[in-house]
């Protein structure tokens, strides 16, 4: 049993960093990048990180939302978007394979499975303008 616990502990160690990222660490890591995230093995969305803590989010449907992020509380990073004005707060962890983000629920507790970075790109998001398409 001890061997199983040790193996489990060693396997989990490289996955999570020391603790949640600060706003400064997050800004340094994400500056100028487009990050693609998965949730439970499926595509979740992508976000482009711009200057002055501005962001552009896409659920990978060609529609993009402009927003901003700010620090709140114990290393929570909160995002507000043009159509969602209530802050969406997350804790971000730098792992051996990229970022992992855990959503903070309205009760202040962690909710759902984390989302995790699967691709890092310097390319902008693909955003269709209003009224385009068939």
MIZA-613234 format. One line per field, with one value per residue (C-alpha): y, x, z; residue number from 1. Coordinates in nm, 3 decimals, padded with zeros to 5 digits. Example, Ala and Ser with C-alpha at 12.3 -4.5 7.8 and 13.67 -1.06 7.14 Angstrom:
y = c(-00.450,-00.106)
x = c(01.230,01.367)
z = c(00.780,00.714)
num = c(1,2)
END
This chain:
y = c(00.000,00.240,00.181,00.264,00.590,00.682,00.613,00.817,01.105,01.101,01.091,01.390,01.610,01.742,01.816,02.100,02.386,02.520,02.716,02.945,03.189,03.557,03.812,03.912,03.549,03.489,03.807,03.706,03.354,03.455,03.784,03.785,03.422,03.242,02.946,02.660,02.478,02.137,02.025,01.655,01.561,01.786,02.125,02.399,02.722,02.956,03.290,03.551,03.754,04.113,04.409,04.591,04.269,04.263,03.928,03.784,03.459,03.209,02.889,02.780,02.862,03.162,03.408,03.609,03.812,04.099,04.117,04.206,04.025,04.142,03.999,03.929,03.772,03.480,03.461,03.447,03.595,03.719,03.781,04.004,04.006,04.237,04.019,03.873,04.148,03.934,03.824,03.468,03.385,03.116,03.001,02.922,02.676,02.634,02.264,02.066,02.051,02.406,02.594,02.437,02.653,02.582,02.777,02.945,02.903,03.162,02.997,03.059,02.692,02.522,02.383,02.119,01.960,02.199,02.315,02.270,02.416,02.192,02.435,02.761,02.975,03.318,03.335,03.541,03.375,03.309,03.546,03.598,03.940,03.987,03.884,03.678,03.330,03.164)
x = c(00.000,00.285,00.439,00.109,00.083,00.441,00.388,00.067,00.243,00.535,00.303,00.100,00.396,00.486,00.124,00.065,00.297,00.371,00.047,-00.184,-00.015,-00.007,-00.139,00.218,00.320,00.005,00.063,00.423,00.322,00.030,00.153,00.088,-00.023,-00.337,-00.399,-00.634,-00.800,-00.964,-01.209,-01.257,-01.076,-01.282,-01.215,-01.328,-01.220,-00.934,-00.824,-00.591,-00.401,-00.344,-00.173,-00.319,-00.484,-00.725,-00.842,-01.040,-01.231,-01.378,-01.568,-01.420,-01.742,-01.603,-01.763,-01.526,-01.588,-01.373,-01.287,-01.043,-00.894,-00.797,-00.664,-00.903,-00.838,-00.602,-00.447,-00.780,-00.785,-01.126,-01.249,-01.533,-01.653,-01.869,-02.178,-02.097,-02.037,-02.028,-01.668,-01.572,-01.291,-01.026,-00.707,-00.431,-00.151,00.158,00.224,00.483,00.244,00.104,-00.162,-00.440,-00.734,-00.984,-01.313,-01.430,-01.803,-02.039,-02.012,-01.636,-01.554,-01.378,-01.624,-01.605,-01.303,-01.023,-00.959,-00.608,-00.392,-00.339,-00.190,00.002,00.004,00.122,-00.162,-00.478,-00.817,-01.040,-01.332,-01.610,-01.771,-02.144,-02.371,-02.115,-02.189,-02.478)
z = c(00.000,00.083,-00.258,-00.426,-00.225,-00.314,-00.685,-00.679,-00.502,-00.745,-01.044,-00.919,-00.824,-01.168,-01.251,-01.007,-00.932,-00.584,-00.569,-00.765,-01.001,-00.912,-01.160,-01.250,-01.315,-01.520,-01.723,-01.796,-01.899,-02.123,-02.279,-02.653,-02.664,-02.768,-02.539,-02.620,-02.330,-02.287,-02.020,-01.944,-02.266,-02.494,-02.651,-02.412,-02.582,-02.656,-02.525,-02.672,-02.412,-02.516,-02.350,-02.048,-01.925,-02.217,-02.354,-02.641,-02.574,-02.817,-02.752,-03.087,-03.270,-03.462,-03.218,-03.001,-02.687,-02.570,-02.202,-01.927,-01.630,-01.285,-00.960,-00.673,-00.335,-00.285,-00.630,-00.808,-01.154,-01.259,-01.612,-01.732,-02.091,-02.301,-02.253,-01.908,-01.656,-01.342,-01.284,-01.375,-01.128,-01.162,-00.998,-01.247,-01.184,-01.398,-01.455,-01.644,-01.941,-01.934,-01.742,-01.542,-01.429,-01.156,-01.156,-00.836,-00.781,-00.639,-00.297,-00.300,-00.344,-00.633,-00.883,-01.156,-01.312,-01.409,-01.763,-01.894,-02.166,-02.467,-02.720,-02.709,-03.024,-03.133,-03.386,-03.323,-03.280,-03.578,-03.521,-03.772,-03.786,-03.722,-04.006,-04.193,-04.315,-04.490)
num = c(1,2,3,4,5,6,7,8,9,10,11,12,13,14,15,16,17,18,19,20,21,22,23,24,25,26,27,28,29,30,31,32,33,34,35,36,37,38,39,40,41,42,43,44,45,46,47,48,49,50,51,52,53,54,55,56,57,58,59,60,61,62,63,64,65,66,67,68,69,70,71,72,73,74,75,76,77,78,79,80,81,82,83,84,85,86,87,88,89,90,91,92,93,94,95,96,97,98,99,100,101,102,103,104,105,106,107,108,109,110,111,112,113,114,115,116,117,118,119,120,121,122,123,124,125,126,127,128,129,130,131,132,133,134)
END
